[in-house]
């Protein structure tokens, strides 16, 4: 039974030791942070542990805080609209006791919710700034500075959301040392495992992966437009013929848009399966010692599939 290819790391030992200066820097970083970043299995274990921790850090507390904030913002409106709430005169401010109580309760709820959200964010940042994660980000920065390709930088590692927002813990700046006068001879191509060549279908998938997504909405808008034309003809004209023509044209266009979108979707799904197979081949090649070049955003999105 063959082993299933493990997850694709940003960079493996073979890439880190390809440059003696980089290898030396990685060893110094590892000694400073108490982690052997040249051990691929240890790095995978580090990823598994901290990704799980980041996923569940303060999740319940954060959701509770957001709910408290929403209830606090809506609380005065609910109290004002409640017909059975007793109203008493407040001789000091001229406001009703109902307004004072509802405002105080709302403020307390908003403050409590804000405190929970802020504490959740701070706990997440503390976890994100764990010394071993900070050390690995420095390793990736060092590899990039030395010109060694990094296949991908996981979004969770730098605190970047799926929408591509600004990372909360970006890779630090790293200054490279001057190159030595006589560097050791590099390994020949025959000694290095070969990276799978990118098929033409993968380049096509990278081109079309972010396209589409508008066919369903456009088709429904065309149908609504046809229905509006029919309603206009029925209420404003003596003949239904213009409305029937408008509805027929819009319906035909909607069917054409949906058919085109379905065909593009099937084509994209077929390309996506080939792209997944290519990513799996890259994982296998990396496990065999290949240095994987930087992946496109479209392929990076398939790493965890």
C-alpha positions in Angstrom: 0.0 0.0 0.0 1.4 3.4 -1.0 1.4 6.3 1.3 -0.9 9.2 0.4 1.1 12.4 -0.5 1.2 14.7 2.5 0.4 18.4 2.4 2.4 20.8 0.3 4.8 22.7 2.5 5.9 26.3 1.5 9.5 25.0 1.3 11.2 21.8 2.3 14.6 20.8 3.6 15.9 20.3 0.0 15.2 23.9 -0.8 16.6 25.3 2.5 19.9 23.5 2.1 20.3 24.4 -1.6 22.1 27.6 -0.5 24.8 27.3 2.3 24.1 30.8 3.5 20.3 30.1 3.7 21.0 26.8 5.5 23.2 28.5 8.1 20.6 31.2 8.6 17.8 28.6 9.1 19.9 26.8 11.7 20.4 30.0 13.5 16.7 30.9 13.4 15.8 27.4 14.6 18.3 27.6 17.5 16.8 30.9 18.5 13.2 29.7 18.5 13.8 26.2 19.7 12.7 24.5 16.5 14.4 22.5 13.8 12.9 24.1 10.6 15.0 21.7 8.5 12.9 18.8 9.7 9.9 18.6 7.4 8.0 16.2 9.6 8.4 18.6 12.6 7.2 21.5 10.4 4.1 19.6 9.3 3.4 18.8 13.0 3.8 22.5 13.8 1.4 23.4 11.1 -1.2 20.9 12.2 -1.1 21.9 15.8 -1.1 25.7 15.4 -3.6 25.8 12.5 -6.1 23.9 14.8 -5.4 26.2 17.7 -5.9 29.3 15.5 -9.2 27.9 14.2 -10.7 27.4 17.6 -9.1 30.3 19.5 -11.9 32.4 21.0 -14.5 31.2 18.5 -17.3 30.9 21.0 -16.3 34.0 22.8 -16.1 36.1 19.6 -19.5 34.9 18.4 -21.0 35.7 21.8 -19.5 39.2 21.7 -20.9 39.9 18.3 -24.4 38.7 19.4 -24.2 40.9 22.5 -23.3 43.9 20.4 -26.2 43.3 18.1 -28.7 42.9 21.0 -27.3 46.1 22.6 -27.8 48.1 19.4 -31.3 46.7 18.9 -32.4 46.8 22.5 -33.6 50.4 22.7 -35.8 49.9 19.6 -37.3 46.8 21.1 -38.1 48.5 24.4 -39.5 51.6 22.7 -41.9 49.4 20.7 -43.0 47.2 23.6 -46.5 48.4 24.7 -46.5 46.8 28.1 -43.4 48.5 29.5 -44.2 50.9 32.4 -43.3 54.5 32.0 -42.4 56.7 34.9 -41.4 60.3 35.1 -37.8 61.2 35.7 -37.6 64.6 37.5 -33.9 65.0 36.9 -33.5 64.6 33.2 -37.0 64.9 31.9 -36.6 61.5 30.2 -38.7 58.5 31.0 -37.4 55.7 33.2 -37.9 53.5 30.2 -35.5 55.4 28.1 -32.9 55.6 30.9 -33.1 51.8 31.6 -33.1 50.8 27.9 -30.1 53.1 27.2 -28.2 51.8 30.2 -28.9 48.1 29.3 -27.9 48.8 25.7 -24.6 50.5 26.7 -23.7 47.6 29.0 -24.5 45.0 26.3 -22.4 46.9 23.7 -19.5 47.4 26.1 -19.6 43.7 27.1 -19.8 42.5 23.5 -17.0 44.9 22.4 -14.8 43.6 25.3 -15.3 40.0 24.2 -14.6 40.8 20.5 -11.4 42.7 21.4 -10.2 39.9 23.8 -10.8 37.4 21.1 -8.8 39.4 18.6 -5.9 39.8 21.1 -6.0 36.0 21.9 -5.8 35.2 18.1 -2.9 37.6 17.7 -1.1 36.1 20.6 -1.5 32.7 19.0 -0.4 34.0 15.6 2.7 35.5 17.2 3.8 32.2 18.8 7.6 32.1 18.7 7.8 29.0 16.5 5.4 30.5 13.9 7.3 33.8 14.0 10.5 31.8 13.4 9.0 30.0 10.4 7.9 33.3 8.9 11.4 34.5 9.3 12.6 31.3 7.5 10.3 32.0 4.6 11.5 35.6 4.4 15.1 34.4 4.5 14.4 31.9 1.7 12.8 34.6 -0.5 15.7 37.0 0.2 18.2 34.3 -0.9 16.3 33.6 -4.1 15.0 30.2 -3.2 11.5 29.6 -4.4 8.7 29.4 -1.8 5.7 27.4 -3.2 3.1 29.2 -1.2 2.6 31.2 2.0 -0.5 29.8 3.9 -3.0 32.6 4.7 -3.5 31.3 8.2 0.2 31.6 8.9 0.3 35.3 8.1 -3.2 36.1 9.4 -4.7 36.7 6.0 -8.4 36.0 5.4 -9.7 34.3 2.3 -10.7 37.6 0.8 -7.1 38.5 0.4 -7.2 41.2 3.0 -4.0 42.7 4.5 -2.1 40.1 6.5 -2.0 40.7 10.3 1.4 39.0 10.6 3.2 39.5 7.3 6.6 38.0 6.5 9.4 40.1 8.1 12.1 41.9 6.1 15.3 40.0 5.9 18.7 41.2 4.8 20.9 38.7 3.1 24.6 38.4 3.9 27.2 39.0 1.1 27.8 35.9 -1.1 31.0 34.0 -0.3 33.9 34.3 -2.7 33.8 30.6 -3.5 30.5 28.9 -3.1 30.3 25.1 -3.1 29.3 23.6 -6.4 25.6 23.1 -6.8 24.1 19.8 -7.3 23.5 18.8 -10.9 20.1 18.4 -12.4 20.5 14.6 -12.5 20.9 14.6 -8.7 17.7 16.6 -8.0 14.2 15.1 -8.4 12.3 16.7 -11.3 9.3 18.9 -10.7 6.3 17.9 -12.8 6.0 20.1 -15.9 2.9 22.3 -15.9 0.4 21.0 -18.5 -1.3 23.4 -20.9 -4.7 22.6 -19.2 -3.4 23.9 -15.9 -2.4 27.2 -17.5 -5.9 27.3 -18.9 -7.4 26.7 -15.5 -5.4 29.5 -14.0 -6.8 31.8 -16.7 -10.5 30.9 -16.2 -10.6 30.0 -12.5 -11.8 33.4 -11.4 -14.1 34.0 -14.4 -17.9 33.5 -14.5 -20.3 33.5 -11.6 -22.7 36.0 -13.3 -24.8 33.8 -15.5 -27.4 32.8 -13.0 -28.1 36.4 -11.9 -28.2 37.7 -15.4 -30.6 35.0 -16.5 -33.0 35.9 -13.7 -32.8 39.6 -14.4 -33.7 38.9 -18.0 -36.7 36.9 -16.9 -37.8 39.7 -14.6 -37.4 42.1 -17.5 -39.6 40.0 -19.7 -42.2 39.7 -17.0 -42.1 43.5 -16.6 -42.6 44.0 -20.3 -45.6 41.7 -20.2 -47.1 43.6 -17.2 -46.5 46.9 -18.9 -48.2 45.7 -22.1 -51.2 44.4 -20.1 -51.7 47.6 -18.1 -50.6 50.4 -20.5 -51.3 49.1 -24.0 -54.3 47.8 -25.8 -52.4 44.8 -27.3 -50.4 42.1 -25.5 -48.2 41.5 -28.5 -45.3 43.8 -27.5 -45.3 42.2 -24.0 -45.3 38.7 -25.5 -42.5 39.6 -27.8 -40.5 41.1 -25.0 -41.1 38.1 -22.7 -40.1 35.7 -25.5 -36.9 37.6 -26.4 -35.9 37.9 -22.7 -36.7 34.2 -22.1 -34.6 33.1 -25.0 -31.7 35.3 -23.9 -32.0 33.9 -20.3 -31.9 30.3 -21.6 -28.9 31.2 -23.8 -27.1 32.8 -20.8 -27.8 29.8 -18.6 -26.7 27.3 -21.2 -23.5 29.2 -21.8 -22.8 29.4 -18.1 -23.5 25.7 -17.6 -21.1 24.8 -20.4 -18.4 27.1 -19.0 -19.0 25.6 -15.5 -18.5 22.0 -16.8 -15.3 23.0 -18.6 -14.0 24.7 -15.5 -14.9 21.7 -13.3 -13.0 19.4 -15.7 -10.0 21.7 -15.6 -10.2 21.9 -11.8 -9.9 18.2 -11.5 -6.8 18.2 -13.6 -5.4 21.1 -11.5 -6.1 19.1 -8.3 -4.2 16.1 -9.9 -1.3 18.5 -10.7 -1.2 19.8 -7.1 -1.2 16.2 -5.8 1.7 15.5 -8.2 3.6 18.5 -6.8 3.0 17.2 -3.2 4.5 13.8 -4.3 7.5 15.5 -5.9 8.1 17.7 -2.9 8.0 14.7 -0.6 10.7 13.1 -2.9 12.9 16.2 -2.4 12.0 18.5 -5.3 12.0 22.3 -4.8 8.5 23.5 -5.8 8.3 26.9 -7.5 5.9 29.5 -6.3 2.3 28.6 -7.1 -0.3 30.8 -8.7 -3.2 32.0 -6.4 -5.6 29.7 -8.3 -3.4 26.6 -7.5 -2.8 27.8 -3.9 -6.6 27.7 -3.4 -6.5 23.9 -4.3 -3.8 22.9 -1.8 -6.2 22.0 1.0 -8.7 20.2 -1.3 
